[in-house]
Amino acid sequence: MDIEERLRRTRRWLWIVLIGLFLSGVTAFPLEIEARWLLRALDPLAGHLPALVDWIQRVHTGLVTAGEDYPFLLYGTDWLAFAHLVLAVAFWGPLRDPVRNVWVVQVGMIACAGIVPLALICGPIRDIPWFWTLIDLSFAVGAFPPLWFAYRHIRAIEARTAGQSGDMPVPVGGSSAQTL
């Protein structure tokens, strides 16, 4: 596979992660509204999925109560949303120059691995139901593979360009230090 095809594939995988981070960030702002909508959507399934509906109802009640009595608590979720958006912006570097910015992909893979102990340790401490912990774990399962595939393509590009230039990595993708 040539370098240009590897770059295209790398960027496709990275776009998946970037869009996922962006959507995670944007949807972390209106949590109370989303929980209300989710309750309405799940209403027809209440008899089939009572634990899920009860949990979403509890979350919605907590969000409403916090918003009314302790709005500063919801400020924490605003920062969570902002962090997701900042992380999405960080992936512009690897999109522009994957070899130079491979470290962002590595940090992303490490973060995915960190989701597992966080969810398994903090979930029970915070009384999160097991089925919701599995949903949290799905973020690691969903984000790690595209990062891994992008990483493998980046390393292959790096190996090929290093061999062509006497062990000095060649910037790929048409970017330079000034454009980053």
Biotite code that builds the C-alpha atoms (Angstrom):
import biotite.structure as struc

atoms = struc.array([
    struc.Atom([0.000, 0.000, 0.000], chain_id="A", res_id=1, res_name="MET", atom_name="CA", element="C"),
    struc.Atom([1.429, 3.388, -0.941], chain_id="A", res_id=2, res_name="ASP", atom_name="CA", element="C"),
    struc.Atom([1.841, 6.344, 1.400], chain_id="A", res_id=3, res_name="ILE", atom_name="CA", element="C"),
    struc.Atom([-1.056, 8.342, -0.039], chain_id="A", res_id=4, res_name="GLU", atom_name="CA", element="C"),
    struc.Atom([-3.479, 5.447, 0.518], chain_id="A", res_id=5, res_name="GLU", atom_name="CA", element="C"),
    struc.Atom([-2.213, 5.020, 4.079], chain_id="A", res_id=6, res_name="ARG", atom_name="CA", element="C"),
    struc.Atom([-2.715, 8.749, 4.666], chain_id="A", res_id=7, res_name="LEU", atom_name="CA", element="C"),
    struc.Atom([-6.298, 8.537, 3.379], chain_id="A", res_id=8, res_name="ARG", atom_name="CA", element="C"),
    struc.Atom([-7.047, 5.582, 5.622], chain_id="A", res_id=9, res_name="ARG", atom_name="CA", element="C"),
    struc.Atom([-5.380, 7.224, 8.613], chain_id="A", res_id=10, res_name="THR", atom_name="CA", element="C"),
    struc.Atom([-7.448, 10.337, 8.141], chain_id="A", res_id=11, res_name="ARG", atom_name="CA", element="C"),
    struc.Atom([-10.692, 8.364, 7.769], chain_id="A", res_id=12, res_name="ARG", atom_name="CA", element="C"),
    struc.Atom([-10.051, 6.601, 11.079], chain_id="A", res_id=13, res_name="TRP", atom_name="CA", element="C"),
    struc.Atom([-9.120, 9.864, 12.770], chain_id="A", res_id=14, res_name="LEU", atom_name="CA", element="C"),
    struc.Atom([-12.277, 11.577, 11.486], chain_id="A", res_id=15, res_name="TRP", atom_name="CA", element="C"),
    struc.Atom([-14.346, 8.882, 13.204], chain_id="A", res_id=16, res_name="ILE", atom_name="CA", element="C"),
    struc.Atom([-12.666, 9.678, 16.520], chain_id="A", res_id=17, res_name="VAL", atom_name="CA", element="C"),
    struc.Atom([-12.829, 13.447, 16.014], chain_id="A", res_id=18, res_name="LEU", atom_name="CA", element="C"),
    struc.Atom([-16.550, 13.362, 15.178], chain_id="A", res_id=19, res_name="ILE", atom_name="CA", element="C"),
    struc.Atom([-17.218, 11.068, 18.147], chain_id="A", res_id=20, res_name="GLY", atom_name="CA", element="C"),
    struc.Atom([-15.414, 13.453, 20.502], chain_id="A", res_id=21, res_name="LEU", atom_name="CA", element="C"),
    struc.Atom([-17.253, 16.434, 19.055], chain_id="A", res_id=22, res_name="PHE", atom_name="CA", element="C"),
    struc.Atom([-20.659, 14.766, 19.432], chain_id="A", res_id=23, res_name="LEU", atom_name="CA", element="C"),
    struc.Atom([-19.804, 13.621, 22.966], chain_id="A", res_id=24, res_name="SER", atom_name="CA", element="C"),
    struc.Atom([-18.870, 17.176, 23.837], chain_id="A", res_id=25, res_name="GLY", atom_name="CA", element="C"),
    struc.Atom([-21.855, 18.902, 22.300], chain_id="A", res_id=26, res_name="VAL", atom_name="CA", element="C"),
    struc.Atom([-24.306, 16.453, 23.845], chain_id="A", res_id=27, res_name="THR", atom_name="CA", element="C"),
    struc.Atom([-22.838, 16.879, 27.345], chain_id="A", res_id=28, res_name="ALA", atom_name="CA", element="C"),
    struc.Atom([-24.250, 20.416, 27.619], chain_id="A", res_id=29, res_name="PHE", atom_name="CA", element="C"),
    struc.Atom([-28.057, 19.816, 27.497], chain_id="A", res_id=30, res_name="PRO", atom_name="CA", element="C"),
    struc.Atom([-28.127, 16.729, 29.735], chain_id="A", res_id=31, res_name="LEU", atom_name="CA", element="C"),
    struc.Atom([-31.453, 17.442, 31.439], chain_id="A", res_id=32, res_name="GLU", atom_name="CA", element="C"),
    struc.Atom([-33.252, 17.947, 28.125], chain_id="A", res_id=33, res_name="ILE", atom_name="CA", element="C"),
    struc.Atom([-31.639, 14.826, 26.655], chain_id="A", res_id=34, res_name="GLU", atom_name="CA", element="C"),
    struc.Atom([-32.615, 12.737, 29.676], chain_id="A", res_id=35, res_name="ALA", atom_name="CA", element="C"),
    struc.Atom([-36.204, 13.984, 29.341], chain_id="A", res_id=36, res_name="ARG", atom_name="CA", element="C"),
    struc.Atom([-36.249, 13.110, 25.632], chain_id="A", res_id=37, res_name="TRP", atom_name="CA", element="C"),
    struc.Atom([-34.767, 9.699, 26.362], chain_id="A", res_id=38, res_name="LEU", atom_name="CA", element="C"),
    struc.Atom([-37.475, 9.031, 28.942], chain_id="A", res_id=39, res_name="LEU", atom_name="CA", element="C"),
    struc.Atom([-40.149, 9.892, 26.378], chain_id="A", res_id=40, res_name="ARG", atom_name="CA", element="C"),
    struc.Atom([-38.512, 7.658, 23.779], chain_id="A", res_id=41, res_name="ALA", atom_name="CA", element="C"),
    struc.Atom([-38.224, 4.750, 26.235], chain_id="A", res_id=42, res_name="LEU", atom_name="CA", element="C"),
    struc.Atom([-41.780, 5.102, 27.583], chain_id="A", res_id=43, res_name="ASP", atom_name="CA", element="C"),
    struc.Atom([-43.192, 2.438, 25.211], chain_id="A", res_id=44, res_name="PRO", atom_name="CA", element="C"),
    struc.Atom([-40.463, 0.028, 26.413], chain_id="A", res_id=45, res_name="LEU", atom_name="CA", element="C"),
    struc.Atom([-40.946, 0.669, 30.153], chain_id="A", res_id=46, res_name="ALA", atom_name="CA", element="C"),
    struc.Atom([-42.526, -2.753, 30.669], chain_id="A", res_id=47, res_name="GLY", atom_name="CA", element="C"),
    struc.Atom([-39.689, -4.516, 28.842], chain_id="A", res_id=48, res_name="HIS", atom_name="CA", element="C"),
    struc.Atom([-36.741, -2.518, 30.212], chain_id="A", res_id=49, res_name="LEU", atom_name="CA", element="C"),
    struc.Atom([-37.810, -1.374, 33.677], chain_id="A", res_id=50, res_name="PRO", atom_name="CA", element="C"),
    struc.Atom([-34.284, -1.120, 35.107], chain_id="A", res_id=51, res_name="ALA", atom_name="CA", element="C"),
    struc.Atom([-33.146, 1.108, 32.254], chain_id="A", res_id=52, res_name="LEU", atom_name="CA", element="C"),
    struc.Atom([-36.207, 3.344, 32.454], chain_id="A", res_id=53, res_name="VAL", atom_name="CA", element="C"),
    struc.Atom([-35.890, 3.589, 36.250], chain_id="A", res_id=54, res_name="ASP", atom_name="CA", element="C"),
    struc.Atom([-32.229, 4.553, 35.901], chain_id="A", res_id=55, res_name="TRP", atom_name="CA", element="C"),
    struc.Atom([-32.913, 7.221, 33.271], chain_id="A", res_id=56, res_name="ILE", atom_name="CA", element="C"),
    struc.Atom([-35.729, 8.570, 35.476], chain_id="A", res_id=57, res_name="GLN", atom_name="CA", element="C"),
    struc.Atom([-33.331, 8.733, 38.430], chain_id="A", res_id=58, res_name="ARG", atom_name="CA", element="C"),
    struc.Atom([-30.718, 10.525, 36.310], chain_id="A", res_id=59, res_name="VAL", atom_name="CA", element="C"),
    struc.Atom([-33.313, 12.979, 35.022], chain_id="A", res_id=60, res_name="HIS", atom_name="CA", element="C"),
    struc.Atom([-34.550, 13.690, 38.552], chain_id="A", res_id=61, res_name="THR", atom_name="CA", element="C"),
    struc.Atom([-30.976, 14.214, 39.714], chain_id="A", res_id=62, res_name="GLY", atom_name="CA", element="C"),
    struc.Atom([-30.252, 16.611, 36.860], chain_id="A", res_id=63, res_name="LEU", atom_name="CA", element="C"),
    struc.Atom([-33.430, 18.599, 37.505], chain_id="A", res_id=64, res_name="VAL", atom_name="CA", element="C"),
    struc.Atom([-32.761, 18.738, 41.260], chain_id="A", res_id=65, res_name="THR", atom_name="CA", element="C"),
    struc.Atom([-29.132, 19.724, 40.755], chain_id="A", res_id=66, res_name="ALA", atom_name="CA", element="C"),
    struc.Atom([-30.127, 22.364, 38.215], chain_id="A", res_id=67, res_name="GLY", atom_name="CA", element="C"),
    struc.Atom([-32.693, 23.883, 40.554], chain_id="A", res_id=68, res_name="GLU", atom_name="CA", element="C"),
    struc.Atom([-30.910, 23.557, 43.906], chain_id="A", res_id=69, res_name="ASP", atom_name="CA", element="C"),
    struc.Atom([-27.211, 23.165, 43.056], chain_id="A", res_id=70, res_name="TYR", atom_name="CA", element="C"),
    struc.Atom([-26.616, 24.513, 39.540], chain_id="A", res_id=71, res_name="PRO", atom_name="CA", element="C"),
    struc.Atom([-22.876, 24.725, 40.170], chain_id="A", res_id=72, res_name="PHE", atom_name="CA", element="C"),
    struc.Atom([-22.745, 20.900, 40.034], chain_id="A", res_id=73, res_name="LEU", atom_name="CA", element="C"),
    struc.Atom([-23.839, 21.001, 36.401], chain_id="A", res_id=74, res_name="LEU", atom_name="CA", element="C"),
    struc.Atom([-20.928, 23.335, 35.707], chain_id="A", res_id=75, res_name="TYR", atom_name="CA", element="C"),
    struc.Atom([-18.787, 20.203, 36.028], chain_id="A", res_id=76, res_name="GLY", atom_name="CA", element="C"),
    struc.Atom([-20.559, 18.629, 33.069], chain_id="A", res_id=77, res_name="THR", atom_name="CA", element="C"),
    struc.Atom([-20.004, 21.855, 31.123], chain_id="A", res_id=78, res_name="ASP", atom_name="CA", element="C"),
    struc.Atom([-16.279, 21.378, 31.687], chain_id="A", res_id=79, res_name="TRP", atom_name="CA", element="C"),
    struc.Atom([-16.617, 17.721, 30.652], chain_id="A", res_id=80, res_name="LEU", atom_name="CA", element="C"),
    struc.Atom([-18.232, 18.881, 27.429], chain_id="A", res_id=81, res_name="ALA", atom_name="CA", element="C"),
    struc.Atom([-15.514, 21.462, 26.881], chain_id="A", res_id=82, res_name="PHE", atom_name="CA", element="C"),
    struc.Atom([-12.804, 18.839, 27.443], chain_id="A", res_id=83, res_name="ALA", atom_name="CA", element="C"),
    struc.Atom([-14.319, 16.634, 24.738], chain_id="A", res_id=84, res_name="HIS", atom_name="CA", element="C"),
    struc.Atom([-14.354, 19.570, 22.330], chain_id="A", res_id=85, res_name="LEU", atom_name="CA", element="C"),
    struc.Atom([-10.730, 20.420, 23.145], chain_id="A", res_id=86, res_name="VAL", atom_name="CA", element="C"),
    struc.Atom([-9.727, 16.804, 22.569], chain_id="A", res_id=87, res_name="LEU", atom_name="CA", element="C"),
    struc.Atom([-11.514, 16.868, 19.220], chain_id="A", res_id=88, res_name="ALA", atom_name="CA", element="C"),
    struc.Atom([-9.489, 19.963, 18.275], chain_id="A", res_id=89, res_name="VAL", atom_name="CA", element="C"),
    struc.Atom([-6.298, 18.144, 19.278], chain_id="A", res_id=90, res_name="ALA", atom_name="CA", element="C"),
    struc.Atom([-6.967, 15.591, 16.541], chain_id="A", res_id=91, res_name="PHE", atom_name="CA", element="C"),
    struc.Atom([-6.566, 18.285, 13.881], chain_id="A", res_id=92, res_name="TRP", atom_name="CA", element="C"),
    struc.Atom([-2.806, 17.871, 14.346], chain_id="A", res_id=93, res_name="GLY", atom_name="CA", element="C"),
    struc.Atom([-2.738, 14.204, 13.304], chain_id="A", res_id=94, res_name="PRO", atom_name="CA", element="C"),
    struc.Atom([-5.181, 14.942, 10.488], chain_id="A", res_id=95, res_name="LEU", atom_name="CA", element="C"),
    struc.Atom([-2.750, 17.502, 9.082], chain_id="A", res_id=96, res_name="ARG", atom_name="CA", element="C"),
    struc.Atom([0.521, 15.685, 9.779], chain_id="A", res_id=97, res_name="ASP", atom_name="CA", element="C"),
    struc.Atom([0.000, 12.189, 11.171], chain_id="A", res_id=98, res_name="PRO", atom_name="CA", element="C"),
    struc.Atom([3.653, 11.266, 11.583], chain_id="A", res_id=99, res_name="VAL", atom_name="CA", element="C"),
    struc.Atom([4.635, 14.392, 13.483], chain_id="A", res_id=100, res_name="ARG", atom_name="CA", element="C"),
    struc.Atom([1.519, 14.214, 15.669], chain_id="A", res_id=101, res_name="ASN", atom_name="CA", element="C"),
    struc.Atom([1.361, 10.478, 16.289], chain_id="A", res_id=102, res_name="VAL", atom_name="CA", element="C"),
    struc.Atom([1.618, 11.240, 19.999], chain_id="A", res_id=103, res_name="TRP", atom_name="CA", element="C"),
    struc.Atom([-1.982, 12.521, 19.958], chain_id="A", res_id=104, res_name="VAL", atom_name="CA", element="C"),
    struc.Atom([-3.129, 9.129, 18.688], chain_id="A", res_id=105, res_name="VAL", atom_name="CA", element="C"),
    struc.Atom([-1.052, 7.418, 21.370], chain_id="A", res_id=106, res_name="GLN", atom_name="CA", element="C"),
    struc.Atom([-2.595, 9.610, 24.078], chain_id="A", res_id=107, res_name="VAL", atom_name="CA", element="C"),
    struc.Atom([-6.026, 8.732, 22.692], chain_id="A", res_id=108, res_name="GLY", atom_name="CA", element="C"),
    struc.Atom([-5.292, 5.009, 22.944], chain_id="A", res_id=109, res_name="MET", atom_name="CA", element="C"),
    struc.Atom([-4.007, 5.441, 26.506], chain_id="A", res_id=110, res_name="ILE", atom_name="CA", element="C"),
    struc.Atom([-7.176, 7.374, 27.387], chain_id="A", res_id=111, res_name="ALA", atom_name="CA", element="C"),
    struc.Atom([-9.290, 4.540, 25.973], chain_id="A", res_id=112, res_name="CYS", atom_name="CA", element="C"),
    struc.Atom([-7.409, 2.065, 28.148], chain_id="A", res_id=113, res_name="ALA", atom_name="CA", element="C"),
    struc.Atom([-7.969, 4.354, 31.129], chain_id="A", res_id=114, res_name="GLY", atom_name="CA", element="C"),
    struc.Atom([-11.727, 4.239, 30.637], chain_id="A", res_id=115, res_name="ILE", atom_name="CA", element="C"),
    struc.Atom([-11.763, 0.601, 31.740], chain_id="A", res_id=116, res_name="VAL", atom_name="CA", element="C"),
    struc.Atom([-10.410, 0.982, 35.301], chain_id="A", res_id=117, res_name="PRO", atom_name="CA", element="C"),
    struc.Atom([-12.243, 4.283, 35.758], chain_id="A", res_id=118, res_name="LEU", atom_name="CA", element="C"),
    struc.Atom([-15.607, 2.743, 34.870], chain_id="A", res_id=119, res_name="ALA", atom_name="CA", element="C"),
    struc.Atom([-14.976, -0.464, 36.811], chain_id="A", res_id=120, res_name="LEU", atom_name="CA", element="C"),
    struc.Atom([-13.751, 1.312, 39.956], chain_id="A", res_id=121, res_name="ILE", atom_name="CA", element="C"),
    struc.Atom([-15.765, 4.539, 40.048], chain_id="A", res_id=122, res_name="CYS", atom_name="CA", element="C"),
    struc.Atom([-18.987, 3.080, 38.670], chain_id="A", res_id=123, res_name="GLY", atom_name="CA", element="C"),
    struc.Atom([-19.717, 0.968, 41.753], chain_id="A", res_id=124, res_name="PRO", atom_name="CA", element="C"),
    struc.Atom([-18.508, 3.724, 44.095], chain_id="A", res_id=125, res_name="ILE", atom_name="CA", element="C"),
    struc.Atom([-21.030, 6.124, 42.516], chain_id="A", res_id=126, res_name="ARG", atom_name="CA", element="C"),
    struc.Atom([-23.856, 3.533, 42.418], chain_id="A", res_id=127, res_name="ASP", atom_name="CA", element="C"),
    struc.Atom([-23.838, 3.315, 38.625], chain_id="A", res_id=128, res_name="ILE", atom_name="CA", element="C"),
    struc.Atom([-25.786, 0.242, 37.438], chain_id="A", res_id=129, res_name="PRO", atom_name="CA", element="C"),
    struc.Atom([-23.751, -2.464, 35.731], chain_id="A", res_id=130, res_name="TRP", atom_name="CA", element="C"),
    struc.Atom([-25.588, -2.063, 32.418], chain_id="A", res_id=131, res_name="PHE", atom_name="CA", element="C"),
    struc.Atom([-24.604, 1.621, 32.388], chain_id="A", res_id=132, res_name="TRP", atom_name="CA", element="C"),
    struc.Atom([-20.999, 0.765, 33.198], chain_id="A", res_id=133, res_name="THR", atom_name="CA", element="C"),
    struc.Atom([-21.056, -1.402, 30.071], chain_id="A", res_id=134, res_name="LEU", atom_name="CA", element="C"),
    struc.Atom([-22.243, 1.616, 28.075], chain_id="A", res_id=135, res_name="ILE", atom_name="CA", element="C"),
    struc.Atom([-19.353, 3.638, 29.495], chain_id="A", res_id=136, res_name="ASP", atom_name="CA", element="C"),
    struc.Atom([-16.940, 0.853, 28.559], chain_id="A", res_id=137, res_name="LEU", atom_name="CA", element="C"),
    struc.Atom([-18.316, 0.908, 25.020], chain_id="A", res_id=138, res_name="SER", atom_name="CA", element="C"),
    struc.Atom([-16.580, 4.271, 24.498], chain_id="A", res_id=139, res_name="PHE", atom_name="CA", element="C"),
    struc.Atom([-13.230, 2.531, 24.898], chain_id="A", res_id=140, res_name="ALA", atom_name="CA", element="C"),
    struc.Atom([-14.333, -0.318, 22.658], chain_id="A", res_id=141, res_name="VAL", atom_name="CA", element="C"),
    struc.Atom([-15.621, 2.156, 20.075], chain_id="A", res_id=142, res_name="GLY", atom_name="CA", element="C"),
    struc.Atom([-12.693, 4.573, 20.018], chain_id="A", res_id=143, res_name="ALA", atom_name="CA", element="C"),
    struc.Atom([-9.685, 2.300, 20.460], chain_id="A", res_id=144, res_name="PHE", atom_name="CA", element="C"),
    struc.Atom([-9.959, 0.353, 17.163], chain_id="A", res_id=145, res_name="PRO", atom_name="CA", element="C"),
    struc.Atom([-9.991, 3.412, 14.857], chain_id="A", res_id=146, res_name="PRO", atom_name="CA", element="C"),
    struc.Atom([-7.100, 4.883, 16.823], chain_id="A", res_id=147, res_name="LEU", atom_name="CA", element="C"),
    struc.Atom([-5.188, 1.606, 16.590], chain_id="A", res_id=148, res_name="TRP", atom_name="CA", element="C"),
    struc.Atom([-5.766, 1.332, 12.831], chain_id="A", res_id=149, res_name="PHE", atom_name="CA", element="C"),
    struc.Atom([-4.686, 4.953, 12.358], chain_id="A", res_id=150, res_name="ALA", atom_name="CA", element="C"),
    struc.Atom([-1.615, 4.332, 14.537], chain_id="A", res_id=151, res_name="TYR", atom_name="CA", element="C"),
    struc.Atom([-0.560, 1.304, 12.495], chain_id="A", res_id=152, res_name="ARG", atom_name="CA", element="C"),
    struc.Atom([-0.872, 3.262, 9.246], chain_id="A", res_id=153, res_name="HIS", atom_name="CA", element="C"),
    struc.Atom([1.078, 6.181, 10.728], chain_id="A", res_id=154, res_name="ILE", atom_name="CA", element="C"),
    struc.Atom([3.896, 3.894, 11.845], chain_id="A", res_id=155, res_name="ARG", atom_name="CA", element="C"),
    struc.Atom([4.016, 2.315, 8.382], chain_id="A", res_id=156, res_name="ALA", atom_name="CA", element="C"),
    struc.Atom([4.216, 5.782, 6.799], chain_id="A", res_id=157, res_name="ILE", atom_name="CA", element="C"),
    struc.Atom([6.911, 6.755, 9.263], chain_id="A", res_id=158, res_name="GLU", atom_name="CA", element="C"),
    struc.Atom([8.946, 3.641, 8.488], chain_id="A", res_id=159, res_name="ALA", atom_name="CA", element="C"),
    struc.Atom([8.688, 4.174, 4.752], chain_id="A", res_id=160, res_name="ARG", atom_name="CA", element="C"),
    struc.Atom([9.521, 7.898, 4.854], chain_id="A", res_id=161, res_name="THR", atom_name="CA", element="C"),
    struc.Atom([12.400, 7.373, 7.311], chain_id="A", res_id=162, res_name="ALA", atom_name="CA", element="C"),
    struc.Atom([13.914, 4.817, 4.959], chain_id="A", res_id=163, res_name="GLY", atom_name="CA", element="C"),
    struc.Atom([13.686, 7.266, 2.052], chain_id="A", res_id=164, res_name="GLN", atom_name="CA", element="C"),
    struc.Atom([15.362, 10.147, 3.853], chain_id="A", res_id=165, res_name="SER", atom_name="CA", element="C"),
    struc.Atom([18.145, 8.508, 5.822], chain_id="A", res_id=166, res_name="GLY", atom_name="CA", element="C"),
    struc.Atom([16.254, 8.044, 9.120], chain_id="A", res_id=167, res_name="ASP", atom_name="CA", element="C"),
    struc.Atom([14.870, 11.597, 9.206], chain_id="A", res_id=168, res_name="MET", atom_name="CA", element="C"),
    struc.Atom([11.058, 11.530, 9.159], chain_id="A", res_id=169, res_name="PRO", atom_name="CA", element="C"),
    struc.Atom([9.632, 13.485, 6.253], chain_id="A", res_id=170, res_name="VAL", atom_name="CA", element="C"),
    struc.Atom([6.563, 15.649, 6.940], chain_id="A", res_id=171, res_name="PRO", atom_name="CA", element="C"),
    struc.Atom([3.611, 14.188, 5.080], chain_id="A", res_id=172, res_name="VAL", atom_name="CA", element="C"),
    struc.Atom([0.284, 15.620, 4.139], chain_id="A", res_id=173, res_name="GLY", atom_name="CA", element="C"),
    struc.Atom([1.530, 18.991, 2.943], chain_id="A", res_id=174, res_name="GLY", atom_name="CA", element="C"),
    struc.Atom([1.883, 20.703, 6.312], chain_id="A", res_id=175, res_name="SER", atom_name="CA", element="C"),
    struc.Atom([4.848, 22.441, 7.829], chain_id="A", res_id=176, res_name="SER", atom_name="CA", element="C"),
    struc.Atom([5.727, 23.752, 11.255], chain_id="A", res_id=177, res_name="ALA", atom_name="CA", element="C"),
    struc.Atom([4.377, 27.175, 10.266], chain_id="A", res_id=178, res_name="GLN", atom_name="CA", element="C"),
    struc.Atom([0.901, 25.835, 9.387], chain_id="A", res_id=179, res_name="THR", atom_name="CA", element="C"),
    struc.Atom([0.478, 23.898, 12.616], chain_id="A", res_id=180, res_name="LEU", atom_name="CA", element="C"),
])
